[in-house]
Amino acid sequence: VRERVYYYDHPAVGGRNVLLVPFAGGIRADLQLRHHDEPERFNDPDGVKRWIARVLPATYADRVTWVTTYRFHQVVASAFSDQHRRVCLVGEAAHLFAPFGARGLNSGIADSLVAARSIRAALDGSTAEIEHFATTRREAALYNRDASSLALHHMQANGWHTRLKRRWRAAVAKRGIAAGAWLDSSPFGPRAAEHKTETGSY
């Protein structure tokens, strides 16, 4: 796998969604479980080997180095600073996103840089920079939350309209580039392995 690949309803794993992402030294493979699935069935050593061998060449089943089970969260703090401008929230203290495009990490770094500059200004007696930090970084967090939500909407297709549109696009994708492009239009993360970050308002 040399680029990010997303499979809707992968038939080899019971119609569950699969995301494959080039990773340092290998591949990150994400399997989206259903609400009634028991995580232990998929994340124990034997369970991981079973589904990995179905979505990647079988040799990868014996090369698994770590397994993590997690839930997607889409949360943004109501304020990134307290009313006295003495506290700055950054990173996961300020926001939690679904892990597409490493938005949580990338925006957390930007949060920290802006917060550090703001604190330096506040030590000189001005809280205006703290207010600027709280406003601009929360706007960036809302942007990233919405981008992650768009990816989740594509993935989960909870509404009948989205499910119907996805099936129709998949059925005609081989006949037209536009249909296939819509299926891949959600911001799951950078496509090419050499890209380090996804463009956006981090």
C-alpha distance (Angstrom), angle and dihedral (degrees) to the residues before:
residue distance angle dihedral
V1 . . .
R2 3.80 . .
E3 3.77 98.0 .
R4 3.77 139.3 31.5
V5 3.82 110.0 -79.4
Y6 3.79 126.5 -173.2
Y7 3.80 123.0 -163.3
Y8 3.78 119.5 -161.3
D9 3.80 113.2 -149.7
H10 3.81 94.7 -10.8
P11 3.85 105.5 -149.0
A12 3.82 93.7 -148.0
V13 3.83 92.2 64.1
G14 3.77 100.5 41.7
G15 3.79 96.8 -84.6
R16 3.80 95.6 -56.6
N17 3.79 120.4 144.4
V18 3.82 118.7 -102.9
L19 3.80 129.0 -164.0
L20 3.82 120.1 -166.0
V21 3.80 117.8 -167.8
P22 3.84 128.5 179.0
F23 3.79 105.8 -114.2
A24 3.81 134.9 -173.4
G25 3.79 103.6 -71.7
G26 3.79 95.5 -5.4
I27 3.80 145.1 -7.5
R28 3.77 134.3 -48.2
A29 3.79 110.7 -142.2
D30 3.82 118.9 -166.6
L31 3.80 122.1 -167.8
Q32 3.80 116.1 -165.5
L33 3.78 109.2 -142.1
R34 3.77 124.6 -149.6
H35 3.80 123.4 -117.2
H36 3.80 93.4 -101.7
D37 3.83 95.7 44.4
E38 3.79 119.2 113.3
P39 3.84 107.2 -132.4
E40 3.83 91.4 -148.1
R41 3.78 89.3 66.3
F42 3.80 90.6 61.8
N43 3.80 106.7 28.6
D44 3.80 102.6 49.8
P45 3.85 114.5 95.8
D46 3.81 95.4 -98.1
G47 3.79 93.8 42.6
V48 3.81 92.4 50.7
K49 3.79 92.0 49.3
R50 3.79 91.2 51.1
W51 3.78 97.7 54.4
I52 3.81 96.4 34.8
A53 3.81 90.1 56.5
R54 3.81 88.9 53.8
V55 3.81 97.0 54.0
L56 3.82 100.6 32.5
P57 3.82 134.4 31.7
A58 3.81 108.4 -66.2
T59 3.83 92.7 -113.1
Y60 3.80 89.3 70.8
A61 3.81 90.8 66.3
D62 3.81 89.8 73.9
R63 3.80 94.2 45.7
V64 3.81 100.8 62.7
T65 3.82 109.1 134.9
W66 3.81 102.1 178.0
V67 3.79 140.7 5.2
T68 3.80 127.6 -157.8
T69 3.79 130.3 -178.2
Y70 3.79 115.6 -158.0
R71 3.78 143.5 159.4
F72 3.76 124.1 -128.4
H73 3.80 113.9 -112.9
Q74 3.81 126.9 -170.9
V75 3.80 105.9 -169.5
V76 3.81 132.8 144.4
A77 3.81 122.9 -177.0
S78 3.80 115.3 -114.6
A79 3.82 89.3 -125.6
F80 3.81 132.6 13.3
S81 3.80 93.3 -150.7
D82 3.79 135.8 34.1
Q83 3.79 122.2 -110.2
H84 3.82 91.8 -98.6
R85 3.84 92.0 51.8
R86 3.80 91.6 -124.9
V87 3.82 98.0 118.1
C88 3.80 129.7 54.9
L89 3.79 120.9 -167.0
V90 3.81 116.3 -148.4
G91 3.79 136.8 171.6
E92 3.78 117.1 -8.9
A93 3.80 91.2 -6.6
A94 3.81 85.7 66.9
H95 3.80 104.2 32.5
L96 3.79 145.4 4.8
F97 3.81 121.4 -156.0
A98 3.77 138.0 178.2
P99 3.83 105.2 -94.2
F100 3.81 100.0 -104.0
G101 3.79 116.1 135.9
A102 3.82 91.0 -6.4
R103 3.79 88.1 -85.7
G104 3.78 93.9 158.8
L105 3.80 94.3 54.2
N106 3.80 96.3 39.1
S107 3.79 94.8 47.6
G108 3.82 90.4 43.4
I109 3.80 89.9 59.3
A110 3.80 90.4 50.8
D111 3.81 89.6 47.0
S112 3.80 90.5 54.7
L113 3.79 95.0 47.9
V114 3.80 93.7 50.3
A115 3.80 91.6 43.1
A116 3.82 91.7 52.3
R117 3.81 91.7 52.3
S118 3.79 90.2 46.5
I119 3.80 93.0 50.6
R120 3.81 90.5 49.9
A121 3.82 89.0 54.3
A122 3.81 91.4 45.8
L123 3.81 90.4 54.5
D124 3.79 86.4 59.2
G125 3.79 89.3 56.1
S126 3.83 103.8 -93.5
T127 3.81 123.2 114.3
A128 3.80 93.7 179.2
E129 3.79 91.1 93.9
I130 3.80 91.2 52.2
E131 3.80 88.9 54.0
H132 3.80 89.2 48.3
F133 3.80 90.5 50.9
A134 3.81 92.7 48.9
T135 3.80 93.0 49.5
T136 3.80 101.9 41.2
R137 3.80 97.4 41.0
R138 3.80 91.9 48.6
E139 3.81 89.0 51.8
A140 3.82 88.6 52.1
A141 3.81 90.2 48.4
L142 3.80 91.7 52.1
Y143 3.81 89.4 49.9
N144 3.80 91.5 51.7
R145 3.80 92.2 45.2
D146 3.80 90.3 53.0
A147 3.82 91.7 48.0
S148 3.80 90.7 50.5
S149 3.80 90.0 46.4
L150 3.79 89.7 54.5
A151 3.80 89.6 55.0
L152 3.81 90.6 48.4
H153 3.80 90.5 49.4
H154 3.80 89.1 54.6
M155 3.79 92.2 46.0
Q156 3.76 101.2 45.4
A157 3.80 100.5 34.0
N158 3.79 90.5 -165.1
G159 3.80 94.4 168.7
W160 3.79 122.5 71.8
H161 3.81 90.8 -128.4
T162 3.81 93.0 58.3
R163 3.82 92.3 43.7
L164 3.79 91.3 51.2
K165 3.80 92.5 46.3
R166 3.80 91.5 48.8
R167 3.80 93.6 50.1
W168 3.79 92.2 46.9
R169 3.81 92.4 48.7
A170 3.80 91.2 48.5
A171 3.80 91.3 49.6
V172 3.80 93.6 53.4
A173 3.83 98.7 32.6
K174 3.79 93.1 100.2
R175 3.79 89.7 58.3
G176 3.77 99.5 46.7
I177 3.77 137.3 30.0
A178 3.80 93.1 -145.9
A179 3.80 93.7 62.2
G180 3.78 92.6 50.1
A181 3.79 91.4 44.9
W182 3.80 91.0 58.5
L183 3.81 90.6 54.1
D184 3.80 89.0 55.2
S185 3.81 96.9 38.1
S186 3.78 97.5 95.0
P187 3.83 116.0 101.3
F188 3.82 97.8 -110.1
G189 3.79 89.7 148.6
P190 3.80 138.2 -79.0
R191 3.80 113.8 -31.0
A192 3.79 101.3 -149.1
A193 3.80 120.3 67.2
E194 3.81 92.5 -133.7
H195 3.81 93.0 59.4
K196 3.79 110.9 98.3
T197 3.81 100.2 -169.3
E198 3.75 138.5 17.4
T199 3.77 117.5 -116.3
G200 3.77 114.2 -107.6
S201 3.76 144.7 96.7
Y202 3.78 100.5 -56.6
